[in-house]
Amino acid sequence: MRLNEIKDNAGANKKRVRVGRGIGSGVGKTGGRGVKGQKSRTGVAIGGFEGGQMPLYRRLPKRGFSKWRRKSFNEVSLQRLQQAVDAGKLTAGADVDAKAMVEAGILRRPLDGVRILGVGELKAALKLTVDHVTASAKEAIEKAGGTVTLIEKKVLEADEQKRTKSAEKKAAKAAGK
């Protein structure tokens, strides 16, 4: 065998169909599209139209909702905090907030807040200032000798009035039963 004798097996390379190259090709003129107008053009999808029949997206029931302006939290596990302490990026007893976590490389960027999860175990005593902490995480942090300070959320007076009003209504309804 020589290099000039090497070739593919028969049928290994199939020629692609060149659409719209004359009547004799079998896919000329309309190029396999077969229609005039919008449907013959490229990049057009008449989305969801089913010829006057009630479309599928309207036949199916709606479920759930998406919260408007939903907050996105950075979730940090106790295990990740301990790894940062072991690597010398955080010192035991230091104040740790979102900014300190970014500098330590725990977070890439702070989102709407930081949530501490109770995954793994923490041996170092840290003073954490975060937006949310799970019950198991809080227990583990305090067990290690650290503290957790939750950032106070600003509550508008109108929201507080709504909350108290609805609580009063519920209480009145329960008393009436």
N, C-alpha and C positions, 0 to 999 in steps of 0.2 A: 504494500500500500504506500502511495505517495501523497504528499500534501495536495497536489493538484487533482487527485482522484477522490478527495473527500467531498461528499455532498449529503444533503438531508435525505431522509427516507421519502418515498413517494407519498404525496398528500400531507406532508408535515407543514408546508407553507401554502396557505390558501390566499389567493388574491382577493383583496377587498372589493366590494361592489362600489363602483363610482356612479353615484346617483345623479340623474339629470344630464346625462351625456348622450342624448339622441334617442330617437324612436327605436332603433335597432337594438339597443342595449336591454330593452325590456323594462327598464326603470327610468325612461326618459320623460320628457314633457312635464308631468306633474311631480315627477320624482318620488312616486310611491305615495304621495299625499292624496291624490285623487279628487280634491275639491278646490273651489275658488274661495276667495274671501279670507276672513280672519283665521279660519282653521288651517289654511294653507301656509300662513306665515310662520316664521320661527319665533320662539319665545312667547307664545300666547297660550295661556291656559284659561279657559272660561271656567273659573274655579267654582266648584260646587253646583253648577247648573246641571239639572238632570232632566232637561226637556219638559219642564212644566210640572213634573212630578214633585211632590213635597220632598225636598232634599234631606239626605240622611242627617245632616247636622241639625236640622229642625225637628226631625222625627224623634231623636233621642232626648231624654230628659236632662236637665241641667243638674249638676251636683256640686255642692261646696261653693267656696268663694276664695278669692285671693285678697288678703289684707292689704289695704292701700297704705303705701309708705311703710311697709314692714321693715323692722330693724334687723340688721344682719350683725350678729355678734361673732367675735373671734372666740373659738372654743379651745381652751388650753387645759390639758390634763395635768394631774399632779406628777405623773411620771415625766412629762416634758419639763416641768419646773425642776424636778430633781436632777435630770440630765444636765440642765443648764448650770445648776449649783456644782455638780460633779466636774463639769468642764471648766469651772472657774469663771463663767460668764455672769453669774449672780453670786453674791456673797450672803451667807446666812446672817439673818438679823437685819438685812437691808430693806428699805422701803421699795416695794415692787408695784408699779402701775403699768399702764399700756405703753408709755414712753420707754420705761426701763426694759420692758419685754422686747420692744423693737430693737433697742440698742444691743440687747443680749442675743438677738437673732431667733428668739422664740416666735415672734410674729413678723410677718413681712411688712404689713401696714396695719394700723389700727382702723377698725371698721366703726360701727356705732357703739361698740363697747366690748368688754371682755367678760366671758363666762368661764368659770373654773369648774372642771368636771372631776369627779372623784375616781378617775381611772388611775391605777398604779398606787404607789405609796411615796410619801414625802417624809424625809428624815430631818431636813433642815428647817429651822425656825425662820419663817419669812413674814414680813408685814405687808399683806396684800391689800391694795386699794382697787377694787373691781366693781363692775356693774351687777354681776350676778354670781352666785356660788351655789352648788348643789349641797344638800344636807350632808351627804357622805363626805364631800370634799371639805366642808367647813369643820366637820368633826375630826378629820385626819390632820388638817392644818393646826387646829388647836391642840391636838394630841402631840404634835411635833414641837409645840411651844410657840407657834406663830399666831398671828392675829389676822382677822379679815375685816376690812372696813368697806361697807357698800356705799357706792356713790349715790347721793340723794337725787331722785328724779324730780324735776320741776313739775309740779301739778298746778294746772291753771285753776283759778277760783271757780270758774263756770263748771269745769269738770267735777270738782269736789261737790258743788251744789247738786249737780245731776246725780252723783253717786249717793248722797245722803237722801235725796228725794226718792230715788228708786228703792233704797233700803227701807225708808219709812212706809212706802206703798206696800212692799212685801210683808212688813211687820203687821200692817193694818189688815192685809188680806188674810194672813195666818191667824190673827186674833178673831177675825170675823167667821172663820170656819168652825 
